[in-house]
Amino acid sequence: MDWAPDGSFIAFEGTSGGTRSIFRIEVGTGIVTQLTTQNQDFGPVVSPDNTEILFGRTNDLWTLMKIPATGGNVLQMSDYMNFAPAQAGWDWSPDGTEIAVTEDATTGGVVISKIRRETTATSFFSDALAGKLGRRGSFEIQDRQPSWRP
């Protein structure tokens, strides 16, 4: 789940009728609104200006999606990614103009790319190449104990 930066609502993933979807709950009233109705939506992150929510959508592979924080049309921001949703991640830049997203794991490591807020599925890879942040870590070591000692 993720708090809206202004504290007015919390975006979260939940299940309704067997469907994992994105919801929001108003902090002041407790009113819950279901924002998506797909079967496998997960990982909501609210934009710094409280107007949009990033999330993942998956069946076998996953895509990065975006929806207005009040509900409405969902925008697919990436093509299908070639690695498991458990290895996915995304977050807004502090000013909300860019998004950092794990974009490819075929090299055996994590590639984190910077894309524009306006990115769509058709521009995702060119936007990622233009703003590449670089490789960070490796999926293979996530579940292992560190070998170093402090």
C-alpha positions as CSV (number, residue, x, y, z in Angstrom):
1,M,0.0,0.0,0.0
2,D,1.0,3.6,-0.4
3,W,-0.1,6.8,1.4
4,A,-1.0,9.8,-0.8
5,P,1.6,12.4,-0.1
6,D,-1.0,14.8,1.1
7,G,-2.3,12.2,3.5
8,S,-5.9,12.2,2.2
9,F,-6.0,8.6,1.0
10,I,-4.2,5.3,0.9
11,A,-3.9,3.2,-2.3
12,F,-3.7,-0.5,-1.8
13,E,-4.1,-3.9,-3.5
14,G,-7.0,-6.0,-2.3
15,T,-9.2,-8.8,-3.4
16,S,-12.9,-8.5,-4.2
17,G,-14.8,-11.4,-5.6
18,G,-11.6,-13.3,-6.3
19,T,-10.1,-10.5,-8.2
20,R,-6.9,-8.7,-7.1
21,S,-7.4,-5.1,-7.8
22,I,-6.3,-1.6,-6.8
23,F,-8.4,0.3,-4.3
24,R,-8.2,3.6,-2.3
25,I,-9.5,4.4,1.1
26,E,-10.2,7.9,2.2
27,V,-8.4,8.6,5.4
28,G,-11.0,11.0,6.8
29,T,-14.1,9.0,6.0
30,G,-13.0,5.3,5.6
31,I,-14.8,5.2,2.2
32,V,-13.2,2.5,0.0
33,T,-13.3,2.8,-3.8
34,Q,-12.2,0.0,-6.2
35,L,-10.2,1.6,-9.0
36,T,-9.4,-1.5,-11.1
37,T,-11.2,-4.7,-11.9
38,Q,-8.5,-6.9,-13.4
39,N,-7.5,-10.2,-11.9
40,Q,-3.8,-9.5,-11.0
41,D,-3.2,-5.8,-10.2
42,F,-0.5,-5.1,-7.6
43,G,1.9,-2.6,-6.0
44,P,0.2,0.8,-6.1
45,V,2.4,3.9,-5.8
46,V,0.8,7.3,-5.6
47,S,2.3,10.3,-7.5
48,P,3.8,13.2,-5.6
49,D,0.9,15.4,-6.7
50,N,-1.7,12.8,-5.6
51,T,-3.3,12.6,-9.1
52,E,-2.1,9.3,-10.4
53,I,-1.3,5.8,-9.2
54,L,1.3,3.5,-10.8
55,F,0.8,-0.3,-10.5
56,G,1.7,-3.6,-12.0
57,R,-0.7,-5.9,-13.9
58,T,0.2,-9.5,-14.5
59,N,-0.8,-12.9,-15.8
60,D,2.4,-14.7,-16.5
61,L,4.5,-11.6,-17.3
62,W,3.8,-8.1,-16.1
63,T,3.3,-4.6,-17.4
64,L,3.5,-1.1,-15.7
65,M,0.2,0.6,-15.6
66,K,-1.1,4.0,-14.5
67,I,-4.6,5.2,-13.4
68,P,-6.0,8.5,-12.2
69,A,-6.1,8.5,-8.4
70,T,-9.9,9.0,-8.6
71,G,-10.4,6.2,-11.0
72,G,-10.9,6.2,-14.8
73,N,-9.0,5.0,-17.8
74,V,-6.0,2.8,-17.2
75,L,-2.9,3.6,-19.3
76,Q,-0.5,0.8,-20.2
77,M,3.0,2.3,-19.8
78,S,5.2,-0.6,-20.7
79,D,5.1,-3.7,-23.0
80,Y,5.1,-7.1,-21.2
81,M,8.2,-7.5,-19.1
82,N,10.2,-10.8,-19.4
83,F,10.7,-11.5,-15.7
84,A,8.6,-12.4,-12.7
85,P,6.4,-9.8,-11.0
86,A,8.2,-10.5,-7.7
87,Q,11.3,-8.9,-9.3
88,A,9.4,-5.8,-10.5
89,G,9.6,-2.4,-8.9
90,W,8.8,1.3,-9.7
91,D,8.6,4.7,-8.0
92,W,8.0,8.3,-8.8
93,S,10.7,10.9,-8.8
94,P,10.3,13.5,-6.0
95,D,8.9,16.1,-8.4
96,G,6.6,13.5,-10.2
97,T,8.0,14.1,-13.7
98,E,9.8,10.8,-14.0
99,I,9.5,7.2,-12.9
100,A,12.3,4.7,-12.0
101,V,11.4,1.1,-13.0
102,T,13.1,-2.2,-13.2
103,E,12.9,-2.9,-16.9
104,D,14.9,-6.0,-17.9
105,A,16.5,-8.9,-16.1
106,T,17.8,-10.9,-19.1
107,T,21.4,-10.0,-18.2
108,G,21.2,-11.7,-14.8
109,G,21.1,-8.4,-12.9
110,V,18.6,-5.6,-12.2
111,V,18.4,-2.9,-14.8
112,I,16.7,0.3,-13.4
113,S,15.6,2.8,-16.0
114,K,14.3,6.3,-15.7
115,I,11.2,7.0,-17.9
116,R,9.0,10.1,-18.4
117,R,5.6,10.4,-16.7
118,E,4.0,10.5,-20.2
119,T,5.6,7.2,-21.3
120,T,3.3,4.7,-23.0
121,A,3.8,1.1,-24.0
122,T,4.9,2.2,-27.5
123,S,7.6,4.6,-26.2
124,F,8.7,2.7,-23.1
125,F,11.9,1.1,-24.4
126,S,13.1,4.3,-26.2
127,D,12.3,6.4,-23.1
128,A,14.2,3.8,-20.9
129,L,17.3,3.9,-23.1
130,A,17.3,7.7,-23.2
131,G,17.2,7.9,-19.4
132,K,19.0,4.7,-18.2
133,L,20.2,4.9,-14.6
134,G,22.3,1.7,-14.9
135,R,22.6,-1.7,-13.4
136,R,22.0,-2.2,-9.7
137,G,22.6,-5.5,-7.9
138,S,21.4,-9.0,-8.9
139,F,18.3,-11.0,-8.4
140,E,20.3,-14.0,-7.5
141,I,21.5,-12.6,-4.2
142,Q,18.2,-11.3,-2.9
143,D,17.4,-14.4,-0.9
144,R,20.9,-15.2,0.4
145,Q,22.6,-14.1,3.6
146,P,25.3,-11.5,3.0
147,S,28.8,-13.0,3.1
148,W,30.4,-9.9,4.5
149,R,30.6,-9.0,8.2
150,P,30.2,-5.4,9.5
